[in-house]
Amino acid sequence: MAERPNSMLSLRGLTRRFGGLTAVDAIDLDLAKGELVSIIGPNGAGKTTLFNLVTGLDRPDAGTVSFEGQDVTGLSPERIATEGIARTFQLGRVFGNLSVMDNVLIGAHTRLRAVKPAVPVIGPLLELGLALLRPASVKAEEERLREEMKAILARFGERLLSRIDQPAYSLSYANRRRVEIARALALKPRLLLLDEPTAGMNPTETAEMQALVAELKAEGLTILLIEHKLEMVMRLSDRVIVMDEGKKIAEGPGEQVRSDPKVIEAYLGHGLATKQESAA
Ligand SMILES: Nc1ncnc2c1ncn2[C@@H]1O[C@H](COP(=O)(O)OP(=O)(O)OP(=O)(O)O)[C@@H](O)[C@H]1O
């Protein structure tokens, strides 16, 4: 299958096997700039493994990942991040002992490393020299970065701003998930992968998260979303992809895939109707 000309992310034949199990089975996917595509499917369908393959956390046994026309298959997570792809994790990952601000600054530093001169030995020395010689400008740069991070944290109202110096471990679960998203945004990604951003959230928190994702989409960010809450998927997605046992079994507008007999069968077959309903 040829790559679509306006495709930002293109997966071709992406495959990952664990022993006898094919967790991701020859997946083709195209994501255009500004699109929001959701991936749904029963537990164990291969959604998170697919995210791991795109973000360099795991390597495919076959197939390719290309981003903005460049082959990024098998690159390290750091390289993928500096290319402009950020992600969040299903169970949320923050540095518990770091403050909210420092957690978010990590995202910004990953981005800034990407624009530093690519001279491996001279680079850091030069950097140190400049830091010693021009402390005022370095301080100003640090201050500018902090202001930028505050603007990102302000997307969550006072929820994170009022806790900016608190260690992440002291935050509620929902706030830790928000910090993770803020850190991903600090990377200024062109593609954002969200793995169940509302998992474990109550209806109010879920509605807030949905509004944030809608806002990011309206700003033109390209988003790949794994989500079990079907109502949210239906509201936000330009297109929905359904996976089951590693394979893509359906793709199209939300309403179309929701009524697809193959999709209903996959969910019922895995006894997941209850999880879906309670989550929706
Ligand atoms: N590192 C691994 N080693 C062995 N098997 C794995 C590994 N990672 C995932 N799997 C298996 O691959 C399959 C797909 O898992 P994956 O987590 O990608 O599914 P998922 O669709 O994200 O499910 P969920 O909705 O529960 O998060 C599962 O059967 C899982 O047990």
The ligand as an ORCA input file, in Angstrom:
! r2SCAN-3c Opt
* xyz 0 1
  N       6.345     -7.161     26.447
  C       5.430     -8.081     26.185
  N       5.730     -9.398     26.250
  C       4.815    -10.335     25.975
  N       3.554    -10.088     25.608
  C       3.188     -8.790     25.512
  C       4.107     -7.727     25.800
  N       3.455     -6.543     25.620
  C       2.198     -6.865     25.257
  N       2.040     -8.193     25.180
  C       0.827     -8.911     24.770
  O       0.422     -8.361     23.534
  C      -0.992     -8.271     23.464
  C      -1.389     -6.832     23.176
  O      -1.183     -6.046     24.348
  P      -1.456     -4.494     24.390
  O      -1.106     -4.021     25.756
  O      -0.816     -3.843     23.234
  O      -3.050     -4.442     24.200
  P      -4.034     -3.211     24.373
  O      -4.933     -3.236     23.196
  O      -3.271     -1.985     24.622
  O      -4.867     -3.637     25.656
  P      -5.500     -2.745     26.837
  O      -6.754     -2.134     26.278
  O      -5.761     -3.738     27.905
  O      -4.469     -1.746     27.213
  C      -1.529     -8.796     24.791
  O      -1.889    -10.138     24.616
  C      -0.338     -8.657     25.721
  O      -0.389     -9.596     26.753
*
